[in-house]
Amino acid sequence: MKASDLFRRFTAALPAFCLAVLAGCSQPADPPVPAPPADSPAVSQGPVELTMWTYYPNGWDATIAGFRRHYPEIDIKVEVHPFAEYSQKYLAALADGTAPDILMVDSAHLGEFGAIEGVENLLSPPYDAGRYQAGFSPAMWDSMLSLEGGRLIALPLATAPSLTYYRADLLKAYGFPDEPEALGTFMEDPANWLAIGEELLKHGSYITQWDNELIRFYEASTPLFDRNLNFQRSSAEFERALGLAKEVNHRGLDANVDVWNEVGEKAVRSGRIAMLYLGTWGADQIQAWAPELEGKWRAARLPFGLYGFENSSSFLLPSQGRHKAEAWKFIEHSVTVASKDGMGGSIPAYLPARGNPDELERANAYLGGQRTYALFEELAGRMKERTVTPLDKKAQAIWSQAIVKGVEADQDSKALLEEVRKEIEKRLGRDKEILLEWKNKQ
């Protein structure tokens, strides 16, 4: 296997304004929206144009128009940077003094900003964002804190769970539950999930792209490190995950097809791939690949009783920005006010913005009229957002490569996890020492 193939299996394209997560069918009592403090930063009386850098282009027009009804003297210029390279551009701009007024960051890269200077602590005056803490889940709030835990470096806009997308028509034809809740319950038992895979295989269809794809279900629920940079995946849960991945490999239940290329798209259209595990944007992506399959796909929760976190999107406020007061007003408005009007199917990170009746009734025609937003909120309310550290990017690459090789070599699961832990400690040990030394000085 080529080295590039090792990473492709663990790489998911994130067309990211379809983000969502946290809330559930029973909504918590909505905390009131706090009034701005008396020392809120003063907004300029003259015209101001803010520049915001983001990694996705969609959804901003309505938010900006709504904001300008409150602040007509402030306009927002949006610059979009490719997802594959945006975080490095952001870091370079913060280092050389060319950062814009606002940065939009995906949770996968938030850890890269958790131990650097150059972004505002939103807990400090004049922002005092701590007054909004009750409006977010504890896990979400914690994931926005700096490595040492003393600064709020970001305010989250949207968050998203991981889901199972499946060919309901095929499952029904082969005698399995085809309704989302019934299927979710059925797949809680790994033996039932494997049974679906065995039956699909008889008909030339597959339950997963890769033998180790299911390990992502567990990754979605467990961080790589805690705040003291202790490795968190040497557990019995991950031993079970590896055992299942090896079972998929032994039985040949994986398609060995990457959906992010032409061959994979054809596999989706032909029914060769009957299950996909994607974020809340998954239905839109499948529809783009196979519009002719409208009504045949559905969405359900993850197998094995897991409730995984896919990703979130958050605002950062660069310290060097020329219009921090105005930028903070836009961030505050987007997160706590505009999100209440609905976010095009995305799940607001701010809990009081959940439960929008119009959004909950939204039906997805491609998924047979399923009320997917209601499902997204339900799953979001049962998951925990994952904290990302400055070591995660390098550590994930080491982890992914070792897991792919270990599963295919049928390596003992406990020994494999220990080997990965040691390899990460060996290759990132000095980085860890530097970060812990910095953390202890804060």
Solvent accessible surface area in square Angstrom, and as a share of the most:
residue,aa,sasa,rsa
1,M,121,0.54
2,K,148,0.63
3,A,63,0.49
4,S,63,0.41
5,D,38,0.20
6,L,10,0.05
7,F,75,0.31
8,R,99,0.36
9,R,20,0.07
10,F,30,0.13
11,T,87,0.51
12,A,28,0.22
13,A,44,0.34
14,L,31,0.15
15,P,69,0.43
16,A,2,0.02
17,F,33,0.14
18,C,39,0.23
19,L,0,0.00
20,A,0,0.00
21,V,0,0.00
22,L,17,0.08
23,A,10,0.08
24,G,11,0.11
25,C,109,0.65
26,S,99,0.64
27,Q,70,0.31
28,P,63,0.40
29,A,99,0.76
30,D,82,0.42
31,P,35,0.22
32,P,117,0.74
33,V,62,0.36
34,P,37,0.23
35,A,79,0.61
36,P,76,0.48
37,P,36,0.23
38,A,120,0.93
39,D,80,0.41
40,S,26,0.17
41,P,19,0.12
42,A,91,0.71
43,V,27,0.15
44,S,46,0.30
45,Q,171,0.76
46,G,29,0.28
47,P,129,0.81
48,V,13,0.08
49,E,100,0.45
50,L,0,0.00
51,T,30,0.18
52,M,0,0.00
53,W,34,0.12
54,T,0,0.00
55,Y,13,0.05
56,Y,6,0.02
57,P,83,0.52
58,N,98,0.50
59,G,39,0.38
60,W,7,0.02
61,D,124,0.64
62,A,81,0.63
63,T,25,0.14
64,I,22,0.11
65,A,50,0.39
66,G,10,0.09
67,F,0,0.00
68,R,92,0.33
69,R,191,0.70
70,H,117,0.52
71,Y,54,0.20
72,P,86,0.54
73,E,48,0.21
74,I,0,0.00
75,D,51,0.26
76,I,12,0.06
77,K,98,0.41
78,V,47,0.27
79,E,55,0.24
80,V,71,0.41
81,H,25,0.11
82,P,74,0.47
83,F,59,0.24
84,A,103,0.80
85,E,73,0.33
86,Y,0,0.00
87,S,5,0.03
88,Q,94,0.42
89,K,84,0.36
90,Y,0,0.00
91,L,40,0.20
92,A,55,0.43
93,A,5,0.04
94,L,18,0.09
95,A,90,0.70
96,D,94,0.49
97,G,50,0.48
98,T,85,0.50
99,A,16,0.13
100,P,12,0.08
101,D,11,0.06
102,I,0,0.00
103,L,0,0.00
104,M,0,0.00
105,V,1,0.00
106,D,0,0.00
107,S,9,0.06
108,A,53,0.41
109,H,25,0.11
110,L,9,0.05
111,G,3,0.03
112,E,27,0.12
113,F,0,0.00
114,G,4,0.04
115,A,19,0.15
116,I,53,0.27
117,E,137,0.62
118,G,21,0.20
119,V,10,0.06
120,E,32,0.15
121,N,37,0.19
122,L,0,0.00
123,L,61,0.30
124,S,41,0.27
125,P,92,0.58
126,P,47,0.29
127,Y,7,0.03
128,D,36,0.19
129,A,0,0.00
130,G,33,0.32
131,R,61,0.22
132,Y,6,0.02
133,Q,91,0.41
134,A,80,0.62
135,G,3,0.02
136,F,8,0.03
137,S,10,0.07
138,P,118,0.74
139,A,25,0.19
140,M,1,0.00
141,W,14,0.05
142,D,54,0.28
143,S,11,0.07
144,M,1,0.00
145,L,31,0.15
146,S,0,0.00
147,L,4,0.02
148,E,40,0.18
149,G,28,0.27
150,G,46,0.45
151,R,43,0.16
152,L,0,0.00
153,I,2,0.01
154,A,0,0.00
155,L,0,0.00
156,P,0,0.00
157,L,9,0.04
158,A,0,0.00
159,T,0,0.00
160,A,0,0.00
161,P,2,0.01
162,S,11,0.07
163,L,0,0.00
164,T,0,0.00
165,Y,0,0.00
166,Y,0,0.00
167,R,16,0.06
168,A,7,0.05
169,D,48,0.25
170,L,29,0.15
171,L,0,0.00
172,K,138,0.58
173,A,76,0.59
174,Y,52,0.20
175,G,68,0.65
176,F,33,0.14
177,P,39,0.24
178,D,34,0.18
179,E,103,0.46
180,P,26,0.16
181,E,103,0.46
182,A,51,0.39
183,L,0,0.00
184,G,0,0.00
185,T,75,0.44
186,F,55,0.23
187,M,0,0.00
188,E,77,0.34
189,D,69,0.36
190,P,48,0.30
191,A,63,0.49
192,N,42,0.21
193,W,0,0.00
194,L,12,0.06
195,A,42,0.33
196,I,0,0.00
197,G,1,0.01
198,E,60,0.27
199,E,41,0.18
200,L,0,0.00
201,L,59,0.29
202,K,151,0.64
203,H,95,0.42
204,G,45,0.43
205,S,6,0.04
206,Y,36,0.14
207,I,0,0.00
208,T,1,0.00
209,Q,12,0.05
210,W,27,0.10
211,D,2,0.01
212,N,0,0.00
213,E,8,0.04
214,L,1,0.01
215,I,0,0.00
216,R,56,0.20
217,F,5,0.02
218,Y,12,0.04
219,E,18,0.08
220,A,10,0.08
221,S,46,0.30
222,T,22,0.13
223,P,39,0.24
224,L,2,0.01
225,F,5,0.02
226,D,50,0.26
227,R,50,0.18
228,N,79,0.41
229,L,0,0.00
230,N,70,0.36
231,F,25,0.10
232,Q,68,0.30
233,R,5,0.02
234,S,59,0.38
235,S,38,0.24
236,A,62,0.48
237,E,56,0.25
238,F,1,0.00
239,E,57,0.25
240,R,144,0.53
241,A,0,0.00
242,L,1,0.00
243,G,32,0.31
244,L,22,0.11
245,A,0,0.00
246,K,23,0.10
247,E,56,0.25
248,V,0,0.00
249,N,54,0.28
250,H,114,0.51
251,R,92,0.34
252,G,33,0.32
253,L,1,0.00
254,D,12,0.06
255,A,2,0.02
256,N,87,0.45
257,V,9,0.05
258,D,10,0.05
259,V,0,0.00
260,W,81,0.28
261,N,66,0.34
262,E,118,0.53
263,V,94,0.54
264,G,0,0.00
265,E,50,0.23
266,K,110,0.47
267,A,4,0.03
268,V,0,0.00
269,R,83,0.30
270,S,88,0.57
271,G,6,0.06
272,R,90,0.33
273,I,0,0.00
274,A,0,0.00
275,M,1,0.00
276,L,0,0.00
277,Y,6,0.02
278,L,7,0.04
279,G,0,0.00
280,T,11,0.06
281,W,2,0.01
282,G,0,0.00
283,A,6,0.04
284,D,80,0.42
285,Q,33,0.15
286,I,0,0.00
287,Q,73,0.32
288,A,75,0.58
289,W,15,0.05
290,A,0,0.00
291,P,79,0.50
292,E,107,0.48
293,L,13,0.07
294,E,95,0.43
295,G,29,0.27
296,K,81,0.34
297,W,0,0.00
298,R,52,0.19
299,A,0,0.00
300,A,1,0.00
301,R,18,0.06
302,L,3,0.01
303,P,0,0.00
304,F,24,0.10
305,G,31,0.30
306,L,22,0.11
307,Y,41,0.16
308,G,1,0.01
309,F,3,0.01
310,E,20,0.09
311,N,2,0.01
312,S,1,0.01
313,S,0,0.00
314,S,2,0.01
315,F,0,0.00
316,L,0,0.00
317,L,0,0.00
318,P,0,0.00
319,S,42,0.27
320,Q,64,0.28
321,G,8,0.07
322,R,195,0.71
323,H,39,0.18
324,K,61,0.26
325,A,16,0.13
326,E,7,0.03
327,A,0,0.00
328,W,1,0.00
329,K,20,0.09
330,F,0,0.00
331,I,0,0.00
332,E,13,0.06
333,H,17,0.08
334,S,1,0.01
335,V,0,0.00
336,T,3,0.02
337,V,66,0.38
338,A,19,0.15
339,S,3,0.02
340,K,75,0.32
341,D,123,0.64
342,G,24,0.23
343,M,18,0.08
344,G,64,0.62
345,G,14,0.13
346,S,1,0.01
347,I,0,0.00
348,P,2,0.01
349,A,1,0.01
350,Y,3,0.01
351,L,23,0.11
352,P,10,0.06
353,A,4,0.03
354,R,12,0.04
355,G,21,0.20
356,N,27,0.14
357,P,100,0.63
358,D,119,0.62
359,E,11,0.05
360,L,50,0.25
361,E,115,0.52
362,R,104,0.38
363,A,62,0.48
364,N,34,0.17
365,A,69,0.54
366,Y,5,0.02
367,L,0,0.00
368,G,42,0.41
369,G,37,0.36
370,Q,29,0.13
371,R,128,0.47
372,T,8,0.05
373,Y,2,0.01
374,A,29,0.22
375,L,24,0.12
376,F,13,0.05
377,E,2,0.01
378,E,39,0.17
379,L,4,0.02
380,A,0,0.00
381,G,31,0.30
382,R,136,0.50
383,M,9,0.04
384,K,155,0.66
385,E,11,0.05
386,R,51,0.19
387,T,23,0.13
388,V,24,0.14
389,T,4,0.02
390,P,35,0.22
391,L,6,0.03
392,D,14,0.07
393,K,109,0.46
394,K,116,0.49
395,A,0,0.00
396,Q,51,0.23
397,A,42,0.33
398,I,11,0.06
399,W,1,0.00
400,S,4,0.02
401,Q,49,0.22
402,A,23,0.18
403,I,0,0.00
404,V,0,0.00
405,K,112,0.47
406,G,2,0.02
407,V,2,0.01
408,E,71,0.32
409,A,75,0.58
410,D,78,0.41
411,Q,51,0.23
412,D,89,0.46
413,S,15,0.09
414,K,140,0.59
415,A,49,0.38
416,L,2,0.01
417,L,4,0.02
418,E,64,0.29
419,E,91,0.41
420,V,1,0.00
421,R,75,0.27
422,K,116,0.49
423,E,59,0.27
424,I,5,0.03
425,E,58,0.26
426,K,162,0.69
427,R,140,0.51
428,L,10,0.05
429,G,17,0.17
430,R,153,0.56
431,D,44,0.23
432,K,34,0.14
433,E,99,0.44
434,I,88,0.45
435,L,25,0.12
436,L,44,0.22
437,E,96,0.43
438,W,56,0.20
439,K,36,0.15
440,N,118,0.61
441,K,153,0.65
442,Q,111,0.49
